[in-house]
């Protein structure tokens, strides 16, 4: 039976992802967890079902019942590809407009956001254009230009679907916002301004409290925020996050686990910054109501004026810049767990634990079978007690050291990691996890693995693989 032929089921489960689908970044609700079984534990030639050469990109595969969607860049052109899930054949590719070239960090790419699909249509985001929707044959359904964006490191968040809502965060150094668009028409349902948020790369996750309306959670500079899914109204928030949040939160057992790392935000480095009015009284020598670099006295502030303080590039620090600076100096780099539920400021009331050790920069945490895991650069893999935050086991993946941008995923009692060098490691899940195997792929990767049914889909800089168990 194919569930895609049962529209009434989709109507009953507007936010559910069907069992065989991995149709967005990191699969069901960005959790990185699949209920698939009988998956491969090794990734040699005998396990390859198909391999399709594709141009590079950092986006991850989005898998439905019969398609694999992925985006790429070739000769400065931006593309969305649809592959036949059965054999890897390219069914169509469509070029996106590219009206500008935005600044980005060397480790980033113009193609980072993972497509999201409702099982029939696909929705893609390119920071150098905006949102596009395509039908099953590649026919364009609608487009929404967005930007340009003020994010010197480039973009990283991916769109997600919640029923008929397409959710897309656009955090940047100035004028950040969160958007809900009707997936069928491309019309804006709601738009929420995020004045505190700066450059951010986290993907939204969904949560439905018991006897309450569905919510969407978004981590960003200084705050994790819960919004009403229907209206976009802010319902609650958790303060004291660092800026530049890259990992995506995960939810399990009524708890949200999230982490963030930023320079100058280690525990103990927090400081109280005076209000803007007090700073003006002390530093504003020409009394124009704003601060020029020449009026500052702190050498650290002067050194970071252009890149980190003057967020809107006006050449001055206005109140908004200063208020952001206050938030930034309160931010703490750490791994956190908070109980879900409540309204308003939950920073103190819902706190469970935090652990500042071995924080990843990019990979998201993983909650799997009662244990939570993190993966840090250098191949440092850690398991945590979900109740206390105590590290149960921490060690390097000795066969796969190096940098990591892809987030770990889990299925069939195993955890799978993929290093920037293209080393795919299989780990037996558990508090005292153990490495089972490591395979060197043909090229490096910054893309997270996808899982659907008995198959795994892995994107490198040069190809997309489909693997299955063939013992």
DRENNU-614122 format. One record per residue (C-alpha): y, z, x; residue in three letters; residue number from 1. Coordinates in nm, 3 decimals, always signed. Example, Ala and Ser with C-alpha at 12.3 -4.5 7.8 and 13.67 -1.06 7.14 Angstrom:
<pts>
         Y         Z         X   res     n
    -0.450    +0.780    +1.230   ALA     1
    -0.106    +0.714    +1.367   SER     2
</pts>
This chain:
<pts>
         Y         Z         X   res     n
    +0.000    +0.000    +0.000   UNK     1
    +0.346    -0.088    +0.132   UNK     2
    +0.609    +0.164    +0.025   UNK     3
    +0.887    -0.092    +0.063   UNK     4
    +0.760    -0.248    -0.261   UNK     5
    +0.823    +0.077    -0.448   UNK     6
    +1.200    +0.102    -0.502   UNK     7
    +1.159    +0.402    -0.727   UNK     8
    +1.026    +0.601    -0.430   UNK     9
    +1.334    +0.521    -0.224   UNK    10
    +1.552    +0.633    -0.513   UNK    11
    +1.373    +0.969    -0.527   UNK    12
    +1.403    +1.018    -0.152   UNK    13
    +1.748    +0.886    -0.062   UNK    14
    +1.759    +1.053    +0.279   UNK    15
    +1.391    +1.029    +0.368   UNK    16
    +1.251    +0.798    +0.632   UNK    17
    +0.919    +0.643    +0.538   UNK    18
    +0.627    +0.748    +0.756   UNK    19
    +0.587    +0.417    +0.938   UNK    20
    +0.958    +0.376    +1.008   UNK    21
    +1.164    +0.474    +1.311   UNK    22
    +1.469    +0.303    +1.171   UNK    23
    +1.756    +0.472    +1.358   UNK    24
    +1.840    +0.640    +1.688   UNK    25
    +1.561    +0.884    +1.771   UNK    26
    +1.374    +0.830    +1.446   UNK    27
    +1.369    +1.055    +1.138   UNK    28
    +1.701    +1.241    +1.124   UNK    29
    +1.748    +1.187    +1.501   UNK    30
    +1.478    +1.450    +1.555   UNK    31
    +1.276    +1.252    +1.807   UNK    32
    +0.956    +1.354    +1.624   UNK    33
    +0.696    +1.130    +1.460   UNK    34
    +0.383    +1.218    +1.263   UNK    35
    +0.201    +0.917    +1.412   UNK    36
    -0.140    +0.984    +1.569   UNK    37
    -0.380    +0.810    +1.805   UNK    38
    -0.098    +0.707    +2.040   UNK    39
    -0.146    +0.597    +2.401   UNK    40
    -0.155    +0.855    +2.680   UNK    41
    -0.124    +0.589    +2.951   UNK    42
    +0.081    +0.269    +2.965   UNK    43
    -0.103    +0.017    +3.179   UNK    44
    -0.147    -0.355    +3.116   UNK    45
    -0.439    -0.294    +2.880   UNK    46
    -0.212    -0.100    +2.642   UNK    47
    +0.049    -0.376    +2.601   UNK    48
    +0.037    -0.539    +2.256   UNK    49
    +0.335    -0.760    +2.335   UNK    50
    +0.630    -0.780    +2.570   UNK    51
    +0.949    -0.970    +2.490   UNK    52
    +1.218    -1.051    +2.745   UNK    53
    +1.567    -0.957    +2.620   UNK    54
    +1.915    -0.927    +2.771   UNK    55
    +2.016    -0.575    +2.881   UNK    56
    +2.169    -0.297    +2.677   UNK    57
    +2.141    +0.079    +2.631   UNK    58
    +2.065    +0.082    +2.259   UNK    59
    +1.718    +0.189    +2.146   UNK    60
    +1.471    +0.000    +1.925   UNK    61
    +1.504    +0.050    +1.551   UNK    62
    +1.165    -0.012    +1.384   UNK    63
    +1.080    -0.086    +1.019   UNK    64
    +0.760    -0.199    +0.849   UNK    65
    +0.786    -0.554    +0.985   UNK    66
    +1.088    -0.576    +1.217   UNK    67
    +1.223    -0.435    +1.541   UNK    68
    +1.603    -0.445    +1.560   UNK    69
    +1.791    -0.411    +1.886   UNK    70
    +2.129    -0.505    +2.033   UNK    71
    +2.209    -0.655    +2.372   UNK    72
    +2.475    -0.818    +2.588   UNK    73
    +2.434    -1.158    +2.755   UNK    74
    +2.701    -1.348    +2.947   UNK    75
    +2.968    -1.120    +2.797   UNK    76
    +2.847    -1.194    +2.442   UNK    77
    +2.729    -0.917    +2.206   UNK    78
    +2.412    -0.979    +2.004   UNK    79
    +2.189    -0.822    +1.742   UNK    80
    +1.821    -0.926    +1.764   UNK    81
    +1.544    -0.908    +1.504   UNK    82
    +1.189    -0.920    +1.644   UNK    83
    +0.864    -0.960    +1.455   UNK    84
    +0.702    -0.618    +1.479   UNK    85
    +0.353    -0.766    +1.490   UNK    86
    +0.397    -0.998    +1.788   UNK    87
    +0.744    -0.946    +1.937   UNK    88
    +0.865    -1.295    +1.851   UNK    89
    +1.243    -1.325    +1.821   UNK    90
    +1.309    -1.407    +1.454   UNK    91
    +1.686    -1.432    +1.485   UNK    92
    +1.984    -1.325    +1.690   UNK    93
    +2.342    -1.300    +1.575   UNK    94
    +2.653    -1.280    +1.786   UNK    95
    +2.917    -1.017    +1.710   UNK    96
    +3.288    -1.083    +1.761   UNK    97
    +3.429    -0.937    +2.082   UNK    98
    +3.808    -0.939    +2.045   UNK    99
    +3.868    -0.698    +2.335   UNK   100
    +3.722    -0.547    +2.649   UNK   101
    +3.744    -0.170    +2.639   UNK   102
    +3.741    +0.065    +2.936   UNK   103
    +3.408    +0.239    +2.991   UNK   104
    +3.225    +0.443    +3.250   UNK   105
    +3.002    +0.256    +3.495   UNK   106
    +2.692    +0.427    +3.356   UNK   107
    +2.776    +0.318    +3.000   UNK   108
    +2.754    -0.024    +2.835   UNK   109
    +2.932    -0.221    +2.560   UNK   110
    +2.592    -0.203    +2.388   UNK   111
    +2.498    +0.163    +2.345   UNK   112
    +2.483    +0.238    +1.971   UNK   113
    +2.135    +0.195    +1.820   UNK   114
    +2.110    -0.018    +1.502   UNK   115
    +2.003    +0.151    +1.178   UNK   116
    +1.802    -0.017    +0.902   UNK   117
    +1.717    +0.059    +0.540   UNK   118
    +1.390    -0.131    +0.582   UNK   119
    +1.545    -0.460    +0.478   UNK   120
    +1.899    -0.490    +0.613   UNK   121
    +2.032    -0.377    +0.950   UNK   122
    +2.365    -0.218    +1.039   UNK   123
    +2.512    -0.229    +1.389   UNK   124
    +2.816    -0.089    +1.568   UNK   125
    +2.990    -0.234    +1.871   UNK   126
    +3.288    -0.039    +2.005   UNK   127
    +3.459    -0.365    +2.096   UNK   128
    +3.449    -0.485    +1.735   UNK   129
    +3.330    -0.236    +1.473   UNK   130
    +3.055    -0.241    +1.207   UNK   131
    +2.842    -0.537    +1.097   UNK   132
    +2.569    -0.565    +0.833   UNK   133
    +2.296    -0.831    +0.831   UNK   134
    +2.035    -0.923    +0.574   UNK   135
    +1.664    -0.978    +0.650   UNK   136
    +1.722    -1.338    +0.761   UNK   137
    +2.021    -1.254    +0.975   UNK   138
    +2.270    -1.350    +0.706   UNK   139
    +2.591    -1.152    +0.749   UNK   140
    +2.653    -0.923    +0.452   UNK   141
    +2.986    -0.775    +0.556   UNK   142
    +3.192    -0.674    +0.858   UNK   143
    +3.442    -0.398    +0.927   UNK   144
    +3.666    -0.425    +1.234   UNK   145
    +3.744    -0.087    +1.390   UNK   146
    +3.942    +0.027    +1.693   UNK   147
    +4.053    -0.026    +1.957   UNK   148
    +3.930    +0.311    +2.073   UNK   149
    +4.092    +0.545    +2.321   UNK   150
    +3.777    +0.654    +2.504   UNK   151
    +3.779    +0.584    +2.879   UNK   152
    +3.405    +0.650    +2.910   UNK   153
    +3.308    +0.405    +2.633   UNK   154
    +3.119    +0.478    +2.312   UNK   155
    +2.780    +0.643    +2.255   UNK   156
    +2.730    +0.755    +1.892   UNK   157
    +2.498    +0.559    +1.662   UNK   158
    +2.533    +0.495    +1.287   UNK   159
    +2.290    +0.659    +1.042   UNK   160
    +2.206    +0.606    +0.676   UNK   161
    +2.201    +0.862    +0.394   UNK   162
    +2.109    +0.683    +0.073   UNK   163
    +2.375    +0.416    +0.022   UNK   164
    +2.609    +0.576    +0.275   UNK   165
    +2.641    +0.439    +0.625   UNK   166
    +2.781    +0.717    +0.844   UNK   167
    +2.969    +0.637    +1.165   UNK   168
    +3.159    +0.886    +1.387   UNK   169
    +3.442    +0.746    +1.600   UNK   170
    +3.546    +1.026    +1.832   UNK   171
    +3.798    +0.943    +2.102   UNK   172
    +4.081    +1.106    +2.294   UNK   173
    +4.329    +1.044    +2.012   UNK   174
    +4.294    +0.983    +1.637   UNK   175
    +3.921    +1.061    +1.603   UNK   176
    +3.763    +1.010    +1.261   UNK   177
    +3.432    +1.016    +1.073   UNK   178
    +3.353    +0.736    +0.831   UNK   179
    +3.120    +0.693    +0.531   UNK   180
    +3.082    +0.331    +0.419   UNK   181
    +2.890    +0.186    +0.125   UNK   182
    +2.603    +0.006    +0.296   UNK   183
    +2.592    -0.263    +0.025   UNK   184
    +2.960    -0.356    +0.011   UNK   185
    +3.116    -0.234    +0.336   UNK   186
    +3.378    -0.041    +0.139   UNK   187
    +3.496    +0.298    +0.265   UNK   188
    +3.363    +0.591    +0.058   UNK   189
    +3.541    +0.856    +0.259   UNK   190
    +3.714    +0.895    +0.591   UNK   191
    +3.771    +1.231    +0.758   UNK   192
    +4.020    +1.276    +1.039   UNK   193
    +3.897    +1.491    +1.327   UNK   194
    +4.214    +1.610    +1.504   UNK   195
    +4.034    +1.846    +1.743   UNK   196
    +3.774    +1.595    +1.854   UNK   197
    +3.812    +1.403    +2.178   UNK   198
    +3.572    +1.162    +2.347   UNK   199
    +3.231    +1.230    +2.193   UNK   200
    +2.890    +1.064    +2.187   UNK   201
    +2.675    +1.263    +1.945   UNK   202
    +2.497    +1.106    +1.644   UNK   203
    +2.517    +1.271    +1.296   UNK   204
    +2.219    +1.458    +1.148   UNK   205
    +2.150    +1.542    +0.784   UNK   206
    +2.074    +1.879    +0.627   UNK   207
    +2.011    +1.987    +0.269   UNK   208
    +2.044    +2.365    +0.219   UNK   209
    +1.824    +2.532    -0.043   UNK   210
    +1.990    +2.494    -0.384   UNK   211
    +2.293    +2.323    -0.235   UNK   212
    +2.434    +1.975    -0.185   UNK   213
    +2.333    +1.761    +0.114   UNK   214
    +2.539    +1.797    +0.427   UNK   215
    +2.596    +1.592    +0.740   UNK   216
    +2.636    +1.770    +1.074   UNK   217
    +2.838    +1.629    +1.362   UNK   218
    +2.883    +1.783    +1.707   UNK   219
    +3.205    +1.703    +1.889   UNK   220
    +3.463    +1.847    +2.120   UNK   221
    +3.482    +2.225    +2.073   UNK   222
    +3.304    +2.231    +1.733   UNK   223
    +2.985    +2.159    +1.548   UNK   224
    +3.096    +2.080    +1.191   UNK   225
    +2.913    +2.058    +0.860   UNK   226
    +3.057    +1.814    +0.604   UNK   227
    +2.976    +1.760    +0.238   UNK   228
    +2.782    +1.434    +0.235   UNK   229
    +2.927    +1.323    -0.097   UNK   230
    +3.297    +1.380    -0.026   UNK   231
    +3.336    +1.433    +0.349   UNK   232
    +3.490    +1.777    +0.290   UNK   233
    +3.455    +2.016    +0.583   UNK   234
    +3.229    +2.304    +0.476   UNK   235
    +3.171    +2.505    +0.794   UNK   236
    +3.207    +2.493    +1.170   UNK   237
    +3.094    +2.660    +1.491   UNK   238
    +3.356    +2.698    +1.766   UNK   239
    +3.362    +2.730    +2.146   UNK   240
    +3.174    +2.414    +2.238   UNK   241
    +3.288    +2.233    +2.553   UNK   242
    +3.447    +1.890    +2.530   UNK   243
    +3.265    +1.555    +2.580   UNK   244
    +2.960    +1.640    +2.369   UNK   245
    +2.687    +1.385    +2.441   UNK   246
    +2.354    +1.523    +2.306   UNK   247
    +2.268    +1.514    +1.935   UNK   248
    +2.171    +1.842    +1.758   UNK   249
    +1.822    +1.892    +1.618   UNK   250
    +1.719    +2.099    +1.315   UNK   251
    +1.404    +2.304    +1.268   UNK   252
    +1.300    +2.608    +1.063   UNK   253
    +1.648    +2.655    +0.917   UNK   254
    +1.803    +2.656    +1.264   UNK   255
    +2.025    +2.406    +1.442   UNK   256
    +1.975    +2.371    +1.817   UNK   257
    +2.248    +2.201    +2.017   UNK   258
    +2.386    +2.191    +2.368   UNK   259
    +2.683    +2.066    +2.561   UNK   260
    +2.783    +2.054    +2.924   UNK   261
    +3.128    +1.990    +3.065   UNK   262
    +3.292    +2.062    +3.397   UNK   263
    +3.498    +2.381    +3.423   UNK   264
    +3.322    +2.530    +3.120   UNK   265
    +3.049    +2.742    +3.280   UNK   266
    +3.013    +3.097    +3.142   UNK   267
    +3.290    +3.310    +3.287   UNK   268
    +3.531    +3.019    +3.339   UNK   269
    +3.691    +3.058    +2.997   UNK   270
    +4.056    +3.162    +2.986   UNK   271
    +4.328    +3.233    +2.733   UNK   272
    +4.604    +2.971    +2.741   UNK   273
    +4.941    +3.072    +2.592   UNK   274
    +5.057    +2.900    +2.270   UNK   275
    +5.260    +2.583    +2.303   UNK   276
    +5.581    +2.757    +2.199   UNK   277
    +5.542    +3.009    +2.479   UNK   278
    +5.466    +2.733    +2.731   UNK   279
    +5.780    +2.549    +2.623   UNK   280
    +5.990    +2.861    +2.668   UNK   281
    +5.862    +2.898    +3.024   UNK   282
    +5.832    +2.537    +3.141   UNK   283
    +6.048    +2.303    +2.929   UNK   284
    +6.348    +2.287    +3.160   UNK   285
    +6.525    +2.002    +2.980   UNK   286
    +6.453    +2.150    +2.633   UNK   287
    +6.321    +1.827    +2.483   UNK   288
    +6.029    +1.998    +2.305   UNK   289
    +5.758    +1.849    +2.530   UNK   290
    +5.631    +1.888    +2.884   UNK   291
    +5.648    +1.628    +3.158   UNK   292
    +5.418    +1.644    +3.460   UNK   293
    +5.719    +1.737    +3.676   UNK   294
    +5.775    +2.048    +3.464   UNK   295
    +5.426    +2.191    +3.520   UNK   296
    +5.359    +2.454    +3.786   UNK   297
    +4.981    +2.489    +3.789   UNK   298
    +4.834    +2.252    +4.054   UNK   299
    +4.516    +2.209    +3.846   UNK   300
    +4.714    +2.100    +3.541   UNK   301
    +4.922    +1.860    +3.747   UNK   302
    +4.610    +1.704    +3.901   UNK   303
    +4.449    +1.653    +3.560   UNK   304
    +4.760    +1.556    +3.368   UNK   305
    +4.692    +1.183    +3.329   UNK   306
    +4.317    +1.181    +3.268   UNK   307
    +4.249    +1.501    +3.077   UNK   308
    +4.569    +1.648    +2.933   UNK   309
    +4.794    +1.362    +2.817   UNK   310
    +4.536    +1.240    +2.566   UNK   311
    +4.758    +0.987    +2.388   UNK   312
    +4.908    +0.847    +2.712   UNK   313
    +5.269    +0.918    +2.618   UNK   314
    +5.359    +1.059    +2.960   UNK   315
    +5.421    +1.402    +2.807   UNK   316
    +5.226    +1.698    +2.672   UNK   317
    +5.305    +1.748    +2.305   UNK   318
    +5.174    +2.027    +2.081   UNK   319
    +4.854    +1.841    +1.995   UNK   320
    +4.773    +1.791    +2.364   UNK   321
    +4.840    +2.157    +2.435   UNK   322
    +4.633    +2.280    +2.142   UNK   323
    +4.343    +2.067    +2.269   UNK   324
    +4.385    +2.226    +2.611   UNK   325
    +4.361    +2.573    +2.453   UNK   326
    +4.035    +2.476    +2.281   UNK   327
    +3.900    +2.327    +2.600   UNK   328
    +3.956    +2.644    +2.801   UNK   329
    +3.763    +2.841    +2.535   UNK   330
    +3.467    +2.601    +2.546   UNK   331
    +3.142    +2.714    +2.706   UNK   332
    +2.863    +2.498    +2.844   UNK   333
    +2.537    +2.638    +2.708   UNK   334
    +2.231    +2.573    +2.491   UNK   335
    +2.277    +2.735    +2.147   UNK   336
    +2.079    +2.821    +1.835   UNK   337
    +2.248    +2.903    +1.503   UNK   338
    +2.108    +2.988    +1.162   UNK   339
    +2.206    +2.728    +0.902   UNK   340
    +2.381    +2.835    +0.583   UNK   341
    +2.723    +2.961    +0.487   UNK   342
    +3.082    +2.844    +0.473   UNK   343
    +3.384    +2.858    +0.700   UNK   344
    +3.369    +2.984    +1.057   UNK   345
    +3.004    +3.063    +1.142   UNK   346
    +3.059    +3.120    +1.514   UNK   347
    +2.986    +3.493    +1.498   UNK   348
    +2.795    +3.538    +1.173   UNK   349
    +2.519    +3.280    +1.228   UNK   350
    +2.469    +3.308    +1.604   UNK   351
    +2.108    +3.352    +1.719   UNK   352
    +2.100    +3.293    +2.096   UNK   353
    +2.236    +3.092    +2.386   UNK   354
    +2.105    +2.999    +2.729   UNK   355
    +2.329    +2.835    +2.993   UNK   356
    +2.056    +2.745    +3.243   UNK   357
    +1.967    +2.385    +3.344   UNK   358
    +2.179    +2.206    +3.085   UNK   359
    +2.123    +1.831    +3.036   UNK   360
    +2.427    +1.606    +3.042   UNK   361
    +2.304    +1.333    +2.805   UNK   362
    +1.946    +1.382    +2.668   UNK   363
    +1.923    +1.560    +2.333   UNK   364
    +1.700    +1.865    +2.281   UNK   365
    +1.363    +1.838    +2.109   UNK   366
    +1.212    +2.075    +1.850   UNK   367
    +0.838    +2.021    +1.816   UNK   368
    +0.564    +2.242    +1.672   UNK   369
    +0.753    +2.568    +1.708   UNK   370
    +0.884    +2.509    +2.061   UNK   371
    +1.218    +2.364    +2.170   UNK   372
    +1.254    +2.153    +2.485   UNK   373
    +1.528    +2.011    +2.709   UNK   374
    +1.527    +1.744    +2.980   UNK   375
    +1.783    +1.753    +3.259   UNK   376
    +1.877    +1.516    +3.539   UNK   377
    +1.637    +1.542    +3.831   UNK   378
    +1.345    +1.553    +3.589   UNK   379
    +1.387    +1.925    +3.509   UNK   380
    +1.186    +1.988    +3.192   UNK   381
    +1.209    +2.320    +3.005   UNK   382
    +1.041    +2.483    +2.706   UNK   383
    +1.213    +2.764    +2.513   UNK   384
    +1.116    +3.039    +2.273   UNK   385
    +1.286    +2.933    +1.947   UNK   386
    +1.351    +3.295    +1.844   UNK   387
    +1.506    +3.427    +2.165   UNK   388
    +1.609    +3.127    +2.377   UNK   389
    +1.396    +3.257    +2.664   UNK   390
    +1.269    +2.985    +2.897   UNK   391
    +0.890    +2.977    +2.870   UNK   392
    +0.830    +2.719    +3.141   UNK   393
    +1.067    +2.520    +3.359   UNK   394
    +0.962    +2.273    +3.628   UNK   395
    +1.038    +1.928    +3.760   UNK   396
    +0.845    +1.625    +3.644   UNK   397
    +0.728    +1.574    +3.999   UNK   398
    +0.609    +1.219    +3.936   UNK   399
    +0.937    +1.117    +3.768   UNK   400
    +1.241    +1.263    +3.936   UNK   401
    +1.580    +1.097    +3.902   UNK   402
    +1.841    +1.056    +3.631   UNK   403
    +1.771    +1.069    +3.258   UNK   404
    +1.977    +0.920    +2.976   UNK   405
    +1.698    +0.863    +2.720   UNK   406
    +1.611    +1.164    +2.503   UNK   407
    +1.253    +1.296    +2.491   UNK   408
    +1.045    +1.219    +2.182   UNK   409
    +0.724    +1.377    +2.048   UNK   410
    +0.415    +1.268    +1.853   UNK   411
    +0.041    +1.331    +1.840   UNK   412
    +0.065    +1.654    +2.039   UNK   413
    +0.248    +1.490    +2.327   UNK   414
    +0.603    +1.451    +2.455   UNK   415
    +0.723    +1.123    +2.606   UNK   416
    +1.012    +1.089    +2.851   UNK   417
    +1.166    +0.781    +3.013   UNK   418
    +1.375    +0.801    +3.330   UNK   419
    +1.661    +0.574    +3.432   UNK   420
    +1.427    +0.433    +3.698   UNK   421
    +1.182    +0.327    +3.426   UNK   422
    +0.922    +0.600    +3.477   UNK   423
    +0.747    +0.683    +3.149   UNK   424
    +0.590    +1.028    +3.156   UNK   425
    +0.341    +1.174    +2.907   UNK   426
    +0.344    +1.553    +2.868   UNK   427
    +0.096    +1.769    +2.678   UNK   428
    +0.322    +1.963    +2.439   UNK   429
    +0.326    +2.341    +2.430   UNK   430
    +0.502    +2.645    +2.565   UNK   431
    +0.313    +2.592    +2.893   UNK   432
    +0.340    +2.212    +2.885   UNK   433
    +0.151    +1.998    +3.136   UNK   434
    +0.206    +1.645    +3.272   UNK   435
    -0.070    +1.401    +3.177   UNK   436
    +0.048    +1.073    +3.330   UNK   437
    +0.344    +0.874    +3.462   UNK   438
    +0.377    +0.495    +3.450   UNK   439
    +0.633    +0.285    +3.635   UNK   440
    +0.769    +0.010    +3.408   UNK   441
    +0.910    -0.324    +3.526   UNK   442
    +1.275    -0.210    +3.512   UNK   443
    +1.495    +0.091    +3.451   UNK   444
    +1.610    +0.214    +3.113   UNK   445
    +1.864    +0.432    +2.934   UNK   446
    +1.705    +0.375    +2.593   UNK   447
    +1.505    +0.627    +2.389   UNK   448
    +1.145    +0.541    +2.298   UNK   449
    +1.061    +0.451    +1.937   UNK   450
    +0.735    +0.529    +1.752   UNK   451
    +0.586    +0.372    +1.439   UNK   452
    +0.227    +0.397    +1.316   UNK   453
    +0.000    +0.383    +1.623   UNK   454
    +0.247    +0.193    +1.838   UNK   455
    +0.531    +0.280    +2.075   UNK   456
    +0.831    +0.059    +2.147   UNK   457
    +1.002    +0.089    +2.483   UNK   458
    +1.317    -0.093    +2.590   UNK   459
    +1.396    -0.152    +2.958   UNK   460
    +1.690    -0.342    +3.108   UNK   461
    +1.491    -0.665    +3.088   UNK   462
    +1.232    -0.637    +2.810   UNK   463
    +1.103    -0.465    +2.498   UNK   464
    +0.741    -0.346    +2.515   UNK   465
    +0.503    -0.264    +2.233   UNK   466
    +0.220    -0.032    +2.341   UNK   467
    -0.084    +0.101    +2.160   UNK   468
    -0.393    +0.301    +2.254   UNK   469
    -0.675    +0.078    +2.374   UNK   470
    -0.934    +0.300    +2.539   UNK   471
</pts>
